[in-house]
Amino acid sequence: MEQEHPKRGRPRSAQADRAILEAARDLLIADGYEQLTMQAIAERAGVGRQTVYRRWPSKATIIAEAVMAGLLSPVPAGMTGGPDAPEPADLRAWLHAAAVGLSDATNLTIVRALAAAAAETEAGAIRLYRAFTEQGRTDLIDLLRRAVAHGEVRADADLEAAADAIQGAVLYTALAERPPRVEHLDSLADLLLTGLAPR
């Protein structure tokens, strides 16, 4: 006698997935994160709300997926220490770029949405860290190494701890009620450079 196999649910539609992600992106840019709802995303994408919930449990995870799919960019221009960074490495320029980038409402909203998504699940946090934060941290450590080579930072400084402090400070200011101010991050640069300077 032939064995019965349990019925499988309908396979996910790549077209529906894309429509949902694009709808979330468009609504996020138009109305901001606070006004974004699962119902509004479903209506704009032309699908049922349960279709959205079956794919993603919250609006934060949808925004995170939109970033992973390349529909949104969470990194303001200039916030890397990669090969295009100026020589000698300039921490003040990096922080200045962070403040300018995060003063843009869309960039700020994306960063806040990603922070919310990372807080929801450990797996989501690890995925987002590997996709974005880890590379940014690596680039920043490279920038600090160049600063050591140019005598701007002392050779015995803990560069990993310094990178964590810098990224943490930028994230904190992004999550605060007001957007980061250039003057505030300039002051942070002064404190960090004083602490990292050769003795």
N, C-alpha and C positions, 0 to 999 in steps of 0.2 A: 504494500500500500504506500502510495506516495506521501511523503511527509509534508504537512502544511507549513509554510513559512509565515512568520508574522508580517503583517502589512507595514510597509514603510511609509513615512510621511512624504509629502511631495518634496522633491529636491528644491533646494534654494535657487531662486532665479537671480542670475548675475545682473540682469537688467533691473530687477526690483532693488537689489542691493545698491547699485549705482544711483538709482533714482532717489533712494532714501538718503544716501550720503550727500548727494548734490543738493537735495532739499534742505538738509541740515546746514550745509555750508551757506547757502543763500540766505536762509532765515537768520543765521548767526550774524552774518555781515550786515543784514538789513536792520535787525531788531535788537541784537545783543543777546548774551547768554541768559540773562534773567527772564527775558520774554519768550525764550525758546521752550516749546512743549512737544511732547511726543505726538499729541493730536495734530498740532500744526505741521509737524514734519510729515506725518502720514497723509494729511490732506494735500500738501504741496506735491508729495511724491506720487499721489494717486493710488495709494494702497490703504488697506485697513490698519487700524492702530495695532491690532494683535499681530499683524505681519511685521510691524516694526519691533514690537516687544519680543517676538520669537527670535529675532536676530540680535538685538541689543537690549540689555536690561534698563538702560537709562540714556538720557541725552548726552551725558558726559562721555559714555563709552562710544556713542555714535560720532561725536566730535573727534575723539581719539582715533577712531577708525578712519575718519575722513583725512586726518593728518597722515596716518600710515599709508593711505592710498594716494597721497600726494595732492589732494584737493585743497589743503590748507598748509601753510608753512608756519611752524611755531617759533622759528629762529629769526629775529630781526637781523637785517643786513649788518655786517660788521662784527657780530658777536661770535667770532671764532678766532682762534689763534693759529690757523692753518697757514699754508705756504704764501697766501696773499697778504698776510699781516705785515705791517711796516717793520723795518729793521732800524734801530734796535727795537725790540718788543716794547710796546707802550701800554701798560696796564690802564693808564688814565684814558687812552683812546678806546680801549675795549669797553670800559665802564661807561664812557660817554656814548658809545654806539648802543649799548644796552638801554640807557635812559632814553635816547632818541627813538629807538625802535619800539620800546614799550610805551612811549607816549602816544603811539598810534592805537586807537580804540580797538581795532580788529586784532592786532597782535596781542594786546593785553588780554582781550577776551579769550583768545585761543590758549594762551598760557594758563589762565585761570581754569578753563575747561579741562585742560590736560592734568592740572593738579587735582581737580575733582575726580577725574577718571582714575588717576593713579591711586587715590585714597580709597576707591571702592573695593578693589581686589588686589591681592598680592601678585597674582599672575599678570594683571594689567599693569601694575607698577613696574614689574621686572621688564615687561615687553617695551614699555615706553622708555624706561631707562636705557635699555640696550639700543633702541632706535635713535634716541636723541641725546639724552643727558650724558651718556657714557662718552660719545664722540666729542661733545662739547667740552667735557672735563679733560679728555685727552689733549684736545687742541689747546686748552688753556694752560695745562701743565707744560706743553711744548713752548708756548709763549713765555712762560716764566723761566724755562731753561735758557731760552735765548737772552732773557734779561740777566740771568746769572752770568752768561758768557760775555755780556757787555758791561759787567760790573755794576748793574743797577740793583741786583738782588744778591744777598750774601750766599756763598756757596753751601753753607750748612743749613739753609732754610728748608723746612719741610714743605716742599712744593705741592704735594698732594693735599695736605691740610690747608694750604693757602688757596688752592683751587676750590676746595669744598667751601671755605669761608666766603669766597667771592661769589660762587654760584648761589650759595645759600642766601647771601645778602640781596642779590638781585631778585631771587624768587620771593623773598620776604617782602621787598618793596612792591613787587608785582601783585602780591596777594593782599596788600594793604588797600584801604579804601581809595586813596588817591594814587594816580599813576606815578611812577618813579620820576624824580626831578634830576636834571643834570647836575645841579649844585649839590644835591644830597650825595650822589654817587661820586662826584669830584672830591667831596669831603672824605668819603670812604676810601678813595684812592690815596689820599694824603696819609690816612691812618695806616693803611696796608703798606704803602711804600716806606713809611717811617719804620714800621716794624720789620720789614724785610731788607732794609738797606744794610749794606756792609758796615760792620762796626769798626 
